[in-house]
Amino acid sequence: MDERNKIHHATLIIIIIAAVAATGGLLFGFDTGVISGALLFIKKDFALSNLYQELVVSAVLVGCIIGAASSGKIVDRFGRRNVIIVTAIIFGLGSLWTGFAADAVHLVLGRIVVGLGIGVASFAVPLYLSEISPQEIRGALVSLNQLMITIGIVVSYLIDHYFATWDGGWRYMFLAGLFPALVLGIGMLFLPRTPRWLASKQYESEAQRVLGRIDPHHAEEEYRRIKRSLKVEKSGSFSDLFAPAVRPALLIGVGIMVVQQATGINTVIYYAPTIFEMAGFESARAAISATVGVGVVNVLMTIVAIRLVDMWGRKPLLYLGLSGMVLSLAVLGGAFALTDILGASLKWYALGSLFVYIASFAVSLGPIAWLMISEVYPLQIRGIGMSVATLANWLFNFIIALTFLSIIDVLGRPGAFWLYATIGIFGIWFTWKYIPETKGVPLEQIEKNLYAGKPARELGR
């Protein structure tokens, strides 16, 4: 094969990789967001209490926690590609289980199965992409996965809207997830295993052959880099994560994930149509329509964030985003407190507040939390540190999803949103006190500063 044909073949492989990235991220987002519209109909068909509604929503996160906690060892043992194929099967089974659920108990069990798929995919798909992509476009393809998660959420809202007028439409909302699951599973069959995993299992000739297919210009150089990296990473262990020198990184990673979730983002992702119904949107379909707008804003501002994060820096975007979140939550709580005065206009205050809230989140905590945990940990324990931070993310996601309606019962609608706004104020303080500015700083310098004993917020200096 001549040089021109090699480049053409490598381009074709990358196109397939991009397609799978889009499908994997879209599926993740779809199964995360589809419950928001379906819940409006499920609670009526099964006569669910607020507590049981919370269980139906949060059950998926039980599976996510299990999947995220076990995914590291699983993908190392069986390979990234094989695990993603199995994950696609799990997604498909979960879609069928929830779509044909006979009662609330079976629905909760089916949601746990879907959560297993999400938890594993949240780790395995970006890892596969980062290891299979040529270095020139690695960042773009991994960022594409994050962007497609937000697009998947919008797709789920659109599916909810389409089936909102169907008899038993919530079942079709869940069953629609079967199609991207099939695309993901079948698509992965045509992709190679990652060179890094092959090299770690001593399949050296196959690793070199795959590198030659996807990046012919840098195959030998990349293979040597992989071998050197594998030798370094073997020296790390879980106990190293709690060493005194590494504790600032652990604090940053876990702390920013707690702030990301505890400021209430998944009350919007999971409960936006419910919030809009509370605010006066008269039909389920109208509430879901408003939710589609929230999803579109999320996508657009994620694109903006990808462009700004290396121009403005991490901390300025966090300050801007958290301030916008606090302000919009305070206004939303105030609007509910003045329901009698605002009357029919309440729903427009709710819509505007949630638009500002989701835009502020998407340009700050949404992408930056994930970026930060990939930057602050030393190379030897980066994988372990990221997995612990990811687990913290899913755990607090579960807590928020499980308690939202109960908090409203206890504090009222204004009090619930003011509580999240107060946590946002804490997030601003946490950013000032502990988050470093890492824009343009080599990872090696951050690691050097960490082991030199610098405070958390000075790791980027």
C-alpha angles and dihedrals in degrees: 000000000000123000095262093052091048091055091047091050092048090050090053091052090051091051089054090047090052091050092052091046089054092048095046093048093042091051091050091051094043095054090045096053105032094083092065095074097028091057092067090064100033092058089057098043093048097030092234124192119223090262093053091047088055090049092051091050097042097041089084088060092057086061090044092055092049092045095047093046094052101034097086095062093037096055091045092052103040102024133254097266096048092048092050090052090052089046090056089053090051090051090051094049091047091052091052093044095051094040093055098035110146095201143359094275093057089045091055091049091049090050090054089054091051088049091056088058093048093047094052094040092052087064105027102047098053089042091053091048094048092051099042099043124093111252093247093064102024094108093047094052094046089048089049088060091055091046092050090054088063091045089051089055090053090048090052090052091050091049089049090051093049095051096038093100096044122103104255088002094159089070091058089048090062095039091056088073089070093076100058088043089059091047091050095048096045093042093054090057088069095050126085126242113261118271091227094057092043091052092048089055093047095251088136101157092050091047090054092046092053091048089051090054099048102032111015095169096058103025098118094041092048092049092054090049091052092051092050092047093050091054092052096045094053089069094066126090138179092257089059089067090070097046112126093246093054098045094093089059091048090050092050095046098046094035097054091048091052091050091047092057103030092059086071106252094148093052082070098041094047104026107029095114089047090052091049091051089052088052094055109271098150103213134039090237092054091050091050091048090056089049091056087061090054090052093050091052088051091055096045095048091047087059089050091050093052088057098042102043094079093037103048100022134236102280098049090053091047092051091047095045097044091048090052091048093050092048095047093047091049091051092046091051090047091050091054090047089056096045093129092052098042096044113169092001090068091088092059092051088051092049094048093045093051091047090055091043096052092043091052092048095046093053094048130011094024099068101012096061090058092043092050095054090052091055110041103054122086115252094249093061102022093114093048093046093049092049092052091049091047090051090052089051094054092043094055090040086059093048093051094046092047096049108036099096091038091053089052089052091052104035101022125237095292092047093051094056093041088054091056089046090054090052087051089057088053087051091056090052091047090052091051094045104041116008115098124212103244100172109137093355116132114240089234090059092050089051091047091052091048094055090043088065099247117162117263097257092049097055091103095053 
